[in-house]
Amino acid sequence: MDDDEIVADMIDDSNERNEESSDEEIVNESNVSASEAFQALEVTRRWLEQQHADPNHLLLVTKWRDEASRIRSQSLKQTSLLSYCSQNK
């Protein structure tokens, strides 16, 4: 085998592995809950603080975390029957 054939074989092998891994990624995808998002963003925020990241980046991640917290708390609240009645009027 010459160099060109070796490179071609390696590229083919790499493409096959990428196709297999992308198929696995699609199968493993699922909806992320607000609680999972909140936890991930909290870890991200702490990591950014440790890295002394740009304050604008830290603020952006904090806003995303706060939004995930708001959505999480809304999903945990029990909805009253009166709220359903007022929506139907």
C-alpha positions as CSV (number, residue, x, y, z in Angstrom):
1,M,0.0,0.0,0.0
2,D,1.2,3.5,-0.8
3,D,0.6,6.6,1.4
4,D,-2.5,7.6,-0.5
5,E,-4.2,4.3,0.0
6,I,-3.4,4.3,3.7
7,V,-4.9,7.8,4.1
8,A,-8.0,6.8,2.1
9,D,-8.5,3.7,4.4
10,M,-8.1,5.8,7.5
11,I,-10.6,8.4,6.3
12,D,-13.1,5.6,5.4
13,D,-12.7,4.0,8.9
14,S,-13.1,7.4,10.5
15,N,-16.3,8.2,8.5
16,E,-17.8,4.8,9.5
17,R,-17.1,5.4,13.2
18,N,-18.6,8.9,13.0
19,E,-21.8,7.5,11.3
20,E,-22.1,4.9,14.1
21,S,-21.6,7.4,16.9
22,S,-24.1,9.8,15.4
23,D,-26.7,7.0,15.2
24,E,-26.1,6.3,18.9
25,E,-26.4,10.0,19.8
26,I,-29.8,10.2,18.2
27,V,-31.0,7.1,20.1
28,N,-29.7,8.5,23.4
29,E,-31.3,11.9,23.0
30,S,-34.2,12.6,25.3
31,N,-36.0,15.6,26.7
32,V,-34.1,17.5,29.4
33,S,-36.1,18.5,32.4
34,A,-35.9,21.9,33.9
35,S,-34.3,20.4,37.0
36,E,-31.5,18.8,34.9
37,A,-31.0,22.1,33.1
38,F,-30.8,24.0,36.4
39,Q,-28.3,21.6,37.8
40,A,-26.1,21.7,34.6
41,L,-26.2,25.5,34.5
42,E,-25.3,25.7,38.2
43,V,-22.3,23.6,37.6
44,T,-21.4,25.7,34.6
45,R,-21.7,28.9,36.6
46,R,-19.5,27.6,39.3
47,W,-16.9,26.4,36.8
48,L,-16.9,29.8,35.1
49,E,-16.3,31.5,38.5
50,Q,-13.4,29.2,39.1
51,Q,-11.9,30.0,35.7
52,H,-12.3,33.8,36.4
53,A,-14.3,34.0,33.2
54,D,-15.7,37.1,31.6
55,P,-18.4,38.6,33.8
56,N,-20.7,38.9,30.8
57,H,-20.5,35.2,30.3
58,L,-21.1,34.5,33.9
59,L,-24.1,36.8,33.9
60,L,-25.6,35.1,30.8
61,V,-25.2,31.6,32.4
62,T,-26.7,32.9,35.6
63,K,-29.8,34.3,33.7
64,W,-30.2,30.9,31.9
65,R,-30.0,29.2,35.3
66,D,-32.6,31.5,36.8
67,E,-34.9,30.9,33.9
68,A,-34.5,27.1,34.4
69,S,-35.3,27.6,38.1
70,R,-38.4,29.6,37.2
71,I,-39.7,26.9,34.8
72,R,-38.8,24.2,37.4
73,S,-40.8,25.9,40.1
74,Q,-43.8,26.5,37.9
75,S,-43.9,22.8,37.0
76,L,-43.8,21.9,40.7
77,K,-46.7,24.2,41.6
78,Q,-50.2,22.8,41.9
79,T,-52.6,24.5,39.7
80,S,-55.9,25.5,41.3
81,L,-59.3,24.7,39.8
82,L,-60.2,28.4,39.7
83,S,-57.4,29.1,37.3
84,Y,-59.0,26.7,34.8
85,C,-62.4,28.2,35.3
86,S,-61.1,31.8,34.6
87,Q,-59.4,30.7,31.4
88,N,-62.6,29.2,29.9
89,K,-64.7,32.4,30.3
